[in-house]
């Protein structure tokens, strides 16, 4: 049976929580705003179209512009040196850093594929004289003793799969950054649903 005293206790608890929220809200908003500046920095460094193009560049054209890799090398350096530009500290800081780390971990694994001898640094010269540095697939690196290339398709498939991981991690980073202030306390439950709806849930790495 609901009593008046019980109702008063509920209102008192709600009022207390509202008071606490009102007290900490300026601090939370300030930290969140600072993290949004850091998010803007990351988004400015990463060219989304170049990121999308990586998968096609690996599997279809088998030629990757070196400049498409520079943003991730830059962000890797900034995280390793704990630069302020990537030092997320607001209410969604842990989630933002987790997705940035997922992106850069995928990039590290991606570069384990895109390197000599499987890929060779080269240059493309266009008709107007423009020169562009590239990494070009070296099929001969997979030749056996008889000169027959083997398993190169598996290499390309895995490299392109990891490129997709990079793209999904960046999309998750964007989704986290769009979390509304009033959604933040429930982010643990809301974010997995949003990731699933967008088809960018993290891969299951459990044994």
MDAnalysis code that builds the backbone (N, CA, C; Angstrom):
import MDAnalysis as mda
import numpy as np

u = mda.Universe.empty(621, n_residues=207, atom_resindex=np.repeat(np.arange(207), 3), trajectory=True)
u.add_TopologyAttr("name", ["N", "CA", "C"] * 207)
u.add_TopologyAttr("resid", np.arange(1, 208))
u.add_TopologyAttr("resname", ["UNK", "UNK", "UNK", "UNK", "UNK", "UNK", "UNK", "UNK", "UNK", "UNK", "UNK", "UNK", "UNK", "UNK", "UNK", "UNK", "UNK", "UNK", "UNK", "UNK", "UNK", "UNK", "UNK", "UNK", "UNK", "UNK", "UNK", "UNK", "UNK", "UNK", "UNK", "UNK", "UNK", "UNK", "UNK", "UNK", "UNK", "UNK", "UNK", "UNK", "UNK", "UNK", "UNK", "UNK", "UNK", "UNK", "UNK", "UNK", "UNK", "UNK", "UNK", "UNK", "UNK", "UNK", "UNK", "UNK", "UNK", "UNK", "UNK", "UNK", "UNK", "UNK", "UNK", "UNK", "UNK", "UNK", "UNK", "UNK", "UNK", "UNK", "UNK", "UNK", "UNK", "UNK", "UNK", "UNK", "UNK", "UNK", "UNK", "UNK", "UNK", "UNK", "UNK", "UNK", "UNK", "UNK", "UNK", "UNK", "UNK", "UNK", "UNK", "UNK", "UNK", "UNK", "UNK", "UNK", "UNK", "UNK", "UNK", "UNK", "UNK", "UNK", "UNK", "UNK", "UNK", "UNK", "UNK", "UNK", "UNK", "UNK", "UNK", "UNK", "UNK", "UNK", "UNK", "UNK", "UNK", "UNK", "UNK", "UNK", "UNK", "UNK", "UNK", "UNK", "UNK", "UNK", "UNK", "UNK", "UNK", "UNK", "UNK", "UNK", "UNK", "UNK", "UNK", "UNK", "UNK", "UNK", "UNK", "UNK", "UNK", "UNK", "UNK", "UNK", "UNK", "UNK", "UNK", "UNK", "UNK", "UNK", "UNK", "UNK", "UNK", "UNK", "UNK", "UNK", "UNK", "UNK", "UNK", "UNK", "UNK", "UNK", "UNK", "UNK", "UNK", "UNK", "UNK", "UNK", "UNK", "UNK", "UNK", "UNK", "UNK", "UNK", "UNK", "UNK", "UNK", "UNK", "UNK", "UNK", "UNK", "UNK", "UNK", "UNK", "UNK", "UNK", "UNK", "UNK", "UNK", "UNK", "UNK", "UNK", "UNK", "UNK", "UNK", "UNK", "UNK", "UNK", "UNK", "UNK", "UNK", "UNK", "UNK", "UNK", "UNK", "UNK", "UNK"])
u.atoms.positions = np.array([
    [0.844, -1.199, 0.000],
    [0.000, 0.000, 0.000],
    [0.878, 1.247, 0.000],
    [0.568, 2.196, -0.863],
    [1.344, 3.428, -0.947],
    [0.876, 4.404, 0.125],
    [1.831, 4.886, 0.890],
    [1.504, 5.836, 1.952],
    [2.002, 7.219, 1.567],
    [1.484, 8.216, 2.277],
    [1.909, 9.594, 2.018],
    [3.386, 9.777, 2.338],
    [3.836, 9.111, 3.407],
    [5.255, 9.202, 3.774],
    [6.133, 8.618, 2.666],
    [5.658, 7.524, 2.064],
    [6.418, 6.929, 0.980],
    [6.494, 7.837, -0.224],
    [5.377, 8.496, -0.535],
    [5.364, 9.437, -1.657],
    [6.313, 10.598, -1.392],
    [6.325, 11.092, -0.167],
    [7.206, 12.207, 0.184],
    [8.675, 11.798, 0.050],
    [8.986, 10.558, 0.414],
    [10.365, 10.088, 0.298],
    [10.800, 10.023, -1.172],
    [9.872, 9.619, -2.025],
    [10.187, 9.561, -3.458],
    [10.460, 10.950, -3.995],
    [9.596, 11.908, -3.657],
    [9.793, 13.281, -4.122],
    [11.081, 13.875, -3.566],
    [11.379, 13.520, -2.310],
    [12.610, 14.022, -1.694],
    [13.840, 13.475, -2.433],
    [13.780, 12.173, -2.783],
    [14.907, 11.562, -3.497],
    [15.086, 12.177, -4.876],
    [13.950, 12.364, -5.590],
    [14.013, 12.982, -6.917],
    [14.551, 14.396, -6.828],
    [14.079, 15.141, -5.834],
    [14.553, 16.515, -5.647],
    [16.029, 16.560, -5.337],
    [16.503, 15.605, -4.542],
    [17.925, 15.568, -4.194],
    [18.775, 15.287, -5.423],
    [18.311, 14.326, -6.241],
    [19.054, 14.005, -7.467],
    [19.078, 15.188, -8.416],
    [17.946, 15.885, -8.520],
    [17.884, 17.064, -9.387],
    [18.835, 18.137, -8.896],
    [18.916, 18.286, -7.568],
    [19.826, 19.279, -7.001],
    [21.280, 18.946, -7.281],
    [21.615, 17.656, -7.136],
    [22.988, 17.228, -7.425],
    [23.317, 17.466, -8.891],
    [22.368, 17.132, -9.787],
    [22.598, 17.315, -11.216],
    [22.792, 18.792, -11.550],
    [21.970, 19.640, -10.933],
    [22.098, 21.078, -11.182],
    [23.455, 21.594, -10.711],
    [23.961, 21.005, -9.629],
    [25.247, 21.447, -9.070],
    [26.416, 21.046, -9.969],
    [26.357, 19.805, -10.482],
    [27.498, 19.307, -11.269],
    [27.355, 19.606, -12.759],
    [26.189, 20.051, -13.188],
    [25.964, 20.245, -14.622],
    [26.970, 21.209, -15.265],
    [27.304, 22.354, -14.658],
    [28.293, 23.234, -15.296],
    [29.634, 22.535, -15.526],
    [30.055, 21.725, -14.549],
    [31.328, 20.999, -14.694],
    [31.228, 19.980, -15.821],
    [30.111, 19.240, -15.835],
    [29.921, 18.223, -16.870],
    [29.887, 18.872, -18.254],
    [29.149, 19.964, -18.392],
    [29.037, 20.638, -19.684],
    [30.380, 21.187, -20.134],
    [31.163, 21.706, -19.176],
    [32.474, 22.249, -19.514],
    [33.397, 21.153, -20.037],
    [33.419, 20.008, -19.347],
    [34.259, 18.901, -19.793],
    [33.778, 18.347, -21.137],
    [32.468, 18.255, -21.281],
    [31.907, 17.750, -22.535],
    [32.245, 18.680, -23.690],
    [32.177, 19.983, -23.458],
    [32.494, 20.953, -24.503],
    [33.961, 20.851, -24.906],
    [34.838, 20.650, -23.928],
    [36.260, 20.516, -24.227],
    [36.518, 19.261, -25.052],
    [35.819, 18.191, -24.702],
    [35.988, 16.960, -25.474],
    [35.461, 17.112, -26.896],
    [34.427, 17.920, -27.077],
    [33.921, 18.161, -28.428],
    [34.964, 18.877, -29.275],
    [35.772, 19.726, -28.659],
    [36.869, 20.367, -29.381],
    [37.884, 19.308, -29.828],
    [38.142, 18.343, -28.946],
    [39.068, 17.270, -29.296],
    [38.477, 16.381, -30.387],
    [37.186, 16.142, -30.305],
    [36.510, 15.370, -31.362],
    [36.653, 16.091, -32.698],
    [36.458, 17.401, -32.698],
    [36.585, 18.182, -33.928],
    [37.985, 18.066, -34.496],
    [38.976, 18.016, -33.624],
    [40.357, 17.849, -34.083],
    [40.527, 16.518, -34.801],
    [40.034, 15.440, -34.186],
    [40.167, 14.110, -34.794],
    [39.434, 14.064, -36.132],
    [38.233, 14.630, -36.175],
    [37.458, 14.620, -37.421],
    [38.135, 15.457, -38.504],
    [38.847, 16.498, -38.087],
    [39.555, 17.325, -39.067],
    [40.766, 16.597, -39.636],
    [41.378, 15.739, -38.827],
    [42.556, 14.994, -39.277],
    [42.156, 13.876, -40.240],
    [41.055, 13.193, -39.930],
    [40.633, 12.033, -40.725],
    [39.708, 12.476, -41.850],
    [40.089, 12.167, -43.066],
    [39.235, 12.393, -44.224],
    [38.370, 11.146, -44.400],
    [37.066, 11.271, -44.167],
    [36.177, 10.107, -44.181],
    [36.205, 9.414, -45.543],
    [36.220, 10.177, -46.626],
    [36.205, 9.566, -47.950],
    [37.470, 8.756, -48.192],
    [38.621, 9.266, -47.745],
    [39.860, 8.513, -47.876],
    [39.788, 7.218, -47.071],
    [39.167, 7.303, -45.899],
    [39.017, 6.115, -45.066],
    [38.127, 5.089, -45.752],
    [37.046, 5.541, -46.347],
    [36.147, 4.651, -47.077],
    [36.863, 4.029, -48.274],
    [37.719, 4.817, -48.921],
    [38.410, 4.357, -50.128],
    [39.470, 3.286, -49.853],
    [39.907, 3.162, -48.596],
    [40.994, 2.226, -48.298],
    [40.642, 0.802, -48.712],
    [39.432, 0.372, -48.404],
    [39.029, -0.996, -48.724],
    [39.122, -1.246, -50.235],
    [38.597, -0.302, -51.024],
    [38.631, -0.453, -52.474],
    [40.067, -0.391, -52.987],
    [40.860, 0.505, -52.393],
    [42.249, 0.661, -52.820],
    [43.040, -0.624, -52.620],
    [42.741, -1.338, -51.543],
    [43.462, -2.577, -51.257],
    [43.031, -3.683, -52.214],
    [41.746, -3.944, -52.276],
    [41.267, -5.155, -52.938],
    [41.086, -4.986, -54.449],
    [40.748, -3.787, -54.878],
    [40.465, -3.593, -56.303],
    [41.637, -2.965, -57.044],
    [42.006, -1.747, -56.650],
    [43.086, -1.072, -57.381],
    [44.462, -1.550, -56.957],
    [44.560, -2.106, -55.727],
    [45.838, -2.614, -55.208],
    [46.924, -1.545, -55.233],
    [46.496, -0.339, -54.993],
    [47.418, 0.798, -54.943],
    [46.855, 1.802, -53.935],
    [47.647, 2.148, -52.923],
    [47.179, 2.998, -51.831],
    [48.000, 4.281, -51.799],
    [47.314, 5.414, -51.821],
    [48.019, 6.683, -51.680],
    [48.661, 6.755, -50.292],
    [49.928, 7.084, -50.251],
    [50.613, 7.215, -48.963],
    [49.946, 8.271, -48.092],
    [49.442, 9.320, -48.731],
    [48.812, 10.409, -47.984],
    [47.564, 9.956, -47.238],
    [46.937, 8.846, -47.686],
    [45.748, 8.343, -47.012],
    [46.092, 7.683, -45.676],
    [47.368, 7.384, -45.482],
    [47.809, 6.754, -44.241],
    [48.333, 7.772, -43.229],
    [48.714, 8.948, -43.693],
    [49.316, 9.940, -42.809],
    [48.438, 10.327, -41.625],
    [47.109, 10.526, -41.811],
    [46.285, 10.946, -40.669],
    [46.350, 9.977, -39.498],
    [46.413, 8.692, -39.795],
    [46.410, 7.692, -38.727],
    [47.774, 7.601, -38.062],
    [48.825, 7.838, -38.828],
    [50.154, 7.918, -38.225],
    [50.236, 9.129, -37.299],
    [49.629, 10.223, -37.718],
    [49.621, 11.429, -36.889],
    [48.859, 11.194, -35.586],
    [47.670, 10.603, -35.677],
    [46.874, 10.353, -34.474],
    [47.555, 9.335, -33.569],
    [48.231, 8.366, -34.159],
    [48.991, 7.400, -33.357],
    [50.054, 8.111, -32.548],
    [50.779, 9.028, -33.186],
    [51.811, 9.790, -32.478],
    [51.194, 10.644, -31.368],
    [50.069, 11.257, -31.651],
    [49.434, 12.121, -30.650],
    [48.952, 11.326, -29.445],
    [48.441, 10.129, -29.661],
    [47.995, 9.316, -28.527],
    [49.186, 8.772, -27.738],
    [50.228, 8.369, -28.448],
    [51.401, 7.822, -27.766],
    [52.117, 8.884, -26.926],
    [52.040, 10.127, -27.345],
    [52.676, 11.219, -26.597],
    [51.689, 11.951, -25.691],
    [50.451, 11.431, -25.623],
    [49.417, 11.971, -24.727],
    [49.177, 13.453, -24.966],
    [49.037, 13.811, -26.232],
    [48.762, 15.203, -26.566],
    [47.370, 15.600, -26.095],
    [47.208, 16.875, -25.751],
    [45.926, 17.356, -25.250],
    [44.816, 17.164, -26.277],
    [45.162, 17.202, -27.547],
    [44.166, 17.095, -28.609],
    [43.408, 15.767, -28.577],
    [43.973, 14.757, -27.938],
    [43.306, 13.448, -27.877],
    [43.154, 12.962, -26.437],
    [43.285, 13.867, -25.489],
    [43.195, 13.488, -24.069],
    [41.775, 13.723, -23.576],
    [40.868, 12.835, -23.953],
    [39.460, 12.981, -23.600],
    [39.261, 12.781, -22.097],
    [38.539, 13.700, -21.475],
    [38.394, 13.655, -20.020],
    [36.980, 13.963, -19.543],
    [36.045, 14.120, -20.471],
    [34.672, 14.440, -20.106],
    [33.865, 13.206, -19.766],
    [32.558, 13.356, -19.624],
    [31.703, 12.234, -19.238],
    [31.702, 11.085, -20.239],
    [32.026, 11.361, -21.509],
    [32.117, 10.308, -22.521],
    [33.561, 10.055, -22.921],
    [34.488, 10.532, -22.110],
    [35.898, 10.428, -22.448],
    [36.384, 9.002, -22.635],
    [35.960, 8.122, -21.741],
    [36.411, 6.730, -21.840],
    [35.920, 6.086, -23.130],
    [34.669, 6.347, -23.487],
    [34.094, 5.755, -24.702],
    [34.752, 6.328, -25.960],
    [35.010, 7.648, -25.949],
    [35.659, 8.270, -27.101],
    [37.068, 7.710, -27.294],
    [37.810, 7.609, -26.202],
    [39.174, 7.104, -26.307],
    [39.182, 5.628, -26.714],
    [38.189, 4.865, -26.245],
    [38.131, 3.454, -26.606],
    [37.958, 3.281, -28.114],
    [37.105, 4.099, -28.725],
    [36.885, 3.974, -30.166],
    [38.069, 4.511, -30.964],
    [38.701, 5.563, -30.457],
    [39.907, 6.060, -31.125],
    [41.007, 5.011, -31.046],
    [41.153, 4.384, -29.887],
    [42.150, 3.321, -29.744],
    [41.835, 2.149, -30.665],
    [40.539, 1.819, -30.816],
    [40.155, 0.728, -31.715],
    [40.532, 1.061, -33.154],
    [40.322, 2.306, -33.543],
    [40.692, 2.758, -34.882],
    [42.191, 2.619, -35.103],
    [42.980, 3.084, -34.131],
    [44.433, 3.085, -34.300],
    [45.029, 1.689, -34.142],
    [44.383, 0.836, -33.354],
    [44.837, -0.552, -33.274],
    [44.604, -1.248, -34.609],
    [43.444, -0.992, -35.218],
    [43.171, -1.564, -36.536],
    [44.172, -1.026, -37.556],
    [44.511, 0.260, -37.445],
    [45.499, 0.839, -38.369],
    [46.856, 0.158, -38.211],
    [47.249, -0.089, -36.954],
    [48.528, -0.765, -36.721],
    [48.537, -2.147, -37.388],
    [47.443, -2.885, -37.257],
    [47.352, -4.205, -37.889],
    [47.285, -4.084, -39.411],
    [46.647, -3.033, -39.890],
    [46.577, -2.777, -41.325],
    [47.976, -2.576, -41.901],
    [48.800, -1.806, -41.194],
    [50.157, -1.533, -41.693],
    [51.050, -2.758, -41.619],
    [50.699, -3.742, -40.830],
    [51.463, -4.987, -40.831],
    [51.304, -5.718, -42.159],
    [50.235, -5.403, -42.875],
    [50.016, -5.953, -44.215],
    [50.604, -5.038, -45.291],
    [50.422, -3.735, -45.116],
    [50.857, -2.781, -46.149],
    [52.301, -2.376, -45.877],
    [53.206, -3.238, -46.246],
    [54.626, -2.981, -46.064],
    [55.421, -3.918, -46.970],
    [56.695, -3.610, -47.105],
    [57.595, -4.443, -47.906],
    [57.683, -5.836, -47.260],
    [57.756, -6.915, -48.053],
    [57.825, -6.961, -49.524],
    [56.467, -7.083, -50.206],
    [55.396, -7.325, -49.408],
    [54.094, -7.531, -50.041],
    [53.599, -6.286, -50.768],
    [53.965, -5.140, -50.236],
    [53.652, -3.859, -50.882],
    [54.945, -3.060, -50.996],
    [55.106, -2.405, -52.113],
    [56.336, -1.642, -52.362],
    [56.011, -0.160, -52.528],
    [56.830, 0.716, -51.936],
    [56.620, 2.148, -52.163],
    [56.913, 2.496, -53.608],
    [56.067, 3.322, -54.177],
    [56.243, 3.715, -55.572],
    [55.711, 5.112, -55.813],
    [55.496, 5.420, -57.073],
    [55.065, 6.772, -57.435],
    [54.184, 6.687, -58.677],
    [53.119, 7.470, -58.668],
    [52.262, 7.606, -59.837],
    [52.467, 9.000, -60.413],
    [52.689, 9.081, -61.715],
    [52.860, 10.363, -62.394],
    [51.664, 10.570, -63.312],
    [50.907, 11.624, -63.064],
    [49.714, 11.896, -63.868],
    [50.084, 12.729, -65.100],
    [49.142, 12.857, -66.020],
    [49.386, 13.537, -67.285],
    [49.828, 14.981, -67.097],
    [49.340, 15.624, -66.016],
    [49.708, 17.022, -65.796],
    [51.043, 17.170, -65.073],
    [51.718, 16.029, -64.857],
    [53.024, 16.072, -64.206],
    [52.977, 15.907, -62.697],
    [51.787, 15.825, -62.130],
    [51.654, 15.638, -60.691],
    [52.181, 14.267, -60.288],
    [52.973, 14.248, -59.220],
    [53.545, 12.995, -58.731],
    [52.948, 12.671, -57.366],
    [52.523, 11.440, -57.195],
    [51.877, 11.023, -55.946],
    [52.556, 9.757, -55.427],
    [52.969, 9.777, -54.167],
    [53.571, 8.598, -53.546],
    [52.484, 7.577, -53.223],
    [52.767, 6.319, -53.509],
    [51.792, 5.250, -53.284],
    [52.499, 4.015, -52.732],
    [51.664, 3.125, -52.186],
    [52.087, 1.762, -51.885],
    [51.402, 0.857, -52.903],
    [52.206, 0.075, -53.655],
    [51.667, -0.757, -54.719],
    [51.849, -2.235, -54.378],
    [50.797, -2.994, -54.618],
    [50.811, -4.418, -54.291],
    [51.852, -5.146, -55.123],
    [52.643, -5.990, -54.460],
    [53.717, -6.723, -55.114],
    [53.353, -8.210, -55.136],
    [52.672, -8.626, -56.174],
    [52.196, -9.997, -56.278],
    [53.342, -11.000, -56.298],
    [54.497, -10.587, -56.816],
    [55.634, -11.504, -56.919],
    [56.151, -11.945, -55.556],
    [55.822, -11.179, -54.492],
    [56.272, -11.546, -53.145],
    [55.624, -12.849, -52.681],
    [54.572, -13.296, -53.359],
    [53.852, -14.495, -52.969],
    [54.200, -15.694, -53.848],
    [55.196, -15.546, -54.720],
    [55.561, -16.636, -55.610],
    [56.293, -17.750, -54.863],
    [55.949, -18.970, -55.182],
    [56.661, -20.104, -54.593],
    [57.898, -20.417, -55.433],
    [58.535, -21.542, -55.154],
    [59.773, -21.878, -55.862],
    [59.552, -22.064, -57.361],
    [58.322, -22.398, -57.712],
    [58.017, -22.590, -59.132],
    [57.581, -21.291, -59.803],
    [57.575, -20.194, -59.040],
    [57.186, -18.911, -59.607],
    [55.688, -18.689, -59.671],
    [54.941, -19.504, -58.943],
    [53.486, -19.368, -58.932],
    [53.048, -18.604, -57.686],
    [52.334, -17.477, -57.852],
    [51.897, -16.702, -56.677],
    [50.797, -17.448, -55.922],
    [50.967, -17.572, -54.603],
    [49.998, -18.291, -53.789],
    [49.577, -17.437, -52.580],
    [48.344, -17.625, -52.196],
    [47.796, -17.011, -50.968],
    [47.742, -15.483, -51.017],
    [47.999, -14.882, -52.147],
    [47.952, -13.423, -52.189],
    [46.524, -12.897, -52.007],
    [45.532, -13.693, -52.458],
    [44.134, -13.270, -52.303],
    [43.744, -13.211, -50.827],
    [44.253, -14.150, -50.034],
    [43.987, -14.140, -48.595],
    [44.576, -12.891, -47.955],
    [45.760, -12.525, -48.396],
    [46.418, -11.318, -47.886],
    [45.567, -10.081, -48.188],
    [45.108, -9.964, -49.415],
    [44.302, -8.810, -49.805],
    [42.969, -8.790, -49.058],
    [42.371, -9.950, -48.903],
    [41.093, -10.035, -48.199],
    [41.244, -9.580, -46.752],
    [42.282, -10.051, -46.083],
    [42.457, -9.700, -44.678],
    [42.780, -8.215, -44.516],
    [43.611, -7.676, -45.393],
    [43.937, -6.251, -45.326],
    [42.698, -5.395, -45.543],
    [41.864, -5.775, -46.502],
    [40.647, -4.997, -46.758],
    [39.651, -5.156, -45.610],
    [39.626, -6.324, -44.972],
    [38.742, -6.535, -43.821],
    [39.130, -5.609, -42.676],
    [40.430, -5.454, -42.463],
    [40.889, -4.571, -41.398],
    [40.605, -3.110, -41.748],
    [40.670, -2.779, -43.031],
    [40.299, -1.428, -43.458],
    [38.845, -1.141, -43.099],
    [37.991, -2.147, -43.227],
    [36.593, -1.998, -42.823],
    [36.499, -1.792, -41.316],
    [37.309, -2.497, -40.539],
    [37.351, -2.305, -39.089],
    [37.688, -0.852, -38.747],
    [38.647, -0.286, -39.462],
    [39.028, 1.104, -39.230],
    [37.833, 2.024, -39.466],
    [37.148, 1.797, -40.571],
    [35.993, 2.631, -40.912],
    [34.905, 2.521, -39.846],
    [34.610, 1.307, -39.416],
    [33.567, 1.117, -38.412],
    [33.946, 1.768, -37.085],
    [35.207, 1.661, -36.697],
    [35.648, 2.283, -35.441],
    [35.479, 3.792, -35.500],
    [35.781, 4.378, -36.654],
    [35.633, 5.830, -36.777],
    [34.167, 6.233, -36.746],
    [33.306, 5.435, -37.372],
    [31.874, 5.726, -37.310],
    [31.355, 5.622, -35.878],
    [31.850, 4.623, -35.129],
    [31.442, 4.517, -33.722],
    [31.920, 5.728, -32.936],
    [33.120, 6.187, -33.236],
    [33.647, 7.393, -32.592],
    [32.715, 8.576, -32.840],
    [32.233, 8.698, -34.069],
    [31.309, 9.781, -34.398],
    [29.990, 9.639, -33.640],
    [29.487, 8.405, -33.538],
    [28.231, 8.177, -32.829],
    [28.375, 8.539, -31.353],
    [29.484, 8.131, -30.749],
    [29.727, 8.471, -29.342],
    [29.778, 9.979, -29.158],
    [30.427, 10.665, -30.076],
    [30.572, 12.120, -29.949],
    [29.241, 12.846, -30.055],
    [28.240, 12.208, -30.656],
    [26.919, 12.823, -30.808],
    [25.988, 12.524, -29.635],
    [26.497, 11.843, -28.612],
    [25.668, 11.505, -27.454],
    [25.227, 12.771, -26.728],
    [23.925, 12.898, -26.513],
    [23.368, 14.070, -25.841],
    [23.672, 14.013, -24.350],
    [23.752, 15.186, -23.741],
    [24.072, 15.295, -22.319],
    [23.163, 14.412, -21.477],
    [21.870, 14.383, -21.796],
    [20.926, 13.626, -20.988],
    [20.975, 12.129, -21.299],
    [21.653, 11.760, -22.386],
    [21.828, 10.348, -22.707],
    [23.066, 9.762, -22.051],
    [23.987, 10.613, -21.652],
    [25.275, 10.150, -21.160],
    [25.186, 9.175, -19.990],
    [24.301, 9.394, -19.004],
    [24.229, 8.422, -17.895],
    [23.802, 7.025, -18.345],
    [23.180, 6.935, -19.516],
    [22.677, 5.653, -20.009],
    [23.476, 5.151, -21.205],
    [24.639, 5.746, -21.437],
    [25.433, 5.424, -22.631],
    [25.813, 3.950, -22.683],
    [26.035, 3.350, -21.534],
    [26.430, 1.937, -21.493],
    [25.410, 1.051, -22.196],
    [24.151, 1.406, -22.114],
    [23.085, 0.609, -22.717],
    [22.673, 1.156, -24.087],
    [22.754, 2.479, -24.245],
    [22.289, 3.080, -25.488],
    [23.258, 2.878, -26.650],
    [24.555, 3.007, -26.378],
    [25.530, 2.973, -27.468],
    [25.543, 1.643, -28.218],
    [25.551, 0.488, -27.522],
    [25.530, -0.771, -28.291],
    [24.336, -0.872, -29.228],
    [23.181, -0.339, -28.791],
    [21.992, -0.360, -29.646],
    [22.181, 0.536, -30.862],
    [22.774, 1.708, -30.638],
    [23.012, 2.623, -31.760],
    [24.019, 2.026, -32.739],
    [25.074, 1.397, -32.199],
    [26.072, 0.779, -33.074],
    [25.427, -0.304, -33.938],
    [24.573, -1.107, -33.313],
    [23.923, -2.199, -34.041],
    [22.995, -1.660, -35.116],
    [22.261, -0.596, -34.782],
    [21.347, 0.006, -35.749],
    [22.092, 0.525, -36.977],
    [23.306, 1.023, -36.764],
    [24.103, 1.567, -37.863],
    [24.981, 0.519, -38.509],
    [24.980, -0.712, -37.967],
    [25.776, -1.781, -38.556],
    [27.258, -1.628, -38.330],
    [27.651, -0.988, -37.222],
    [29.074, -0.763, -36.956],
    [29.493, -1.312, -35.605],
    [28.767, -2.326, -35.106],
    [29.156, -2.912, -33.833],
    [30.548, -3.503, -33.934],
    [31.255, -3.487, -32.803],
    [32.622, -3.985, -32.778],
    [32.629, -5.482, -33.027],
    [33.694, -5.967, -33.657],
    [33.822, -7.390, -33.917],
    [34.005, -8.128, -32.600],
    [33.475, -9.335, -32.520],
    [33.627, -10.172, -31.336],
    [35.010, -10.794, -31.353],
    [35.852, -10.387, -30.389],
    [37.228, -10.895, -30.339],
    [37.416, -11.930, -29.233],
    [36.314, -12.361, -28.623],
    [36.426, -13.360, -27.543],
    [36.821, -14.700, -28.129],
    [37.554, -15.565, -27.341],
    [37.971, -16.860, -27.877],
    [36.798, -17.761, -28.177],
])
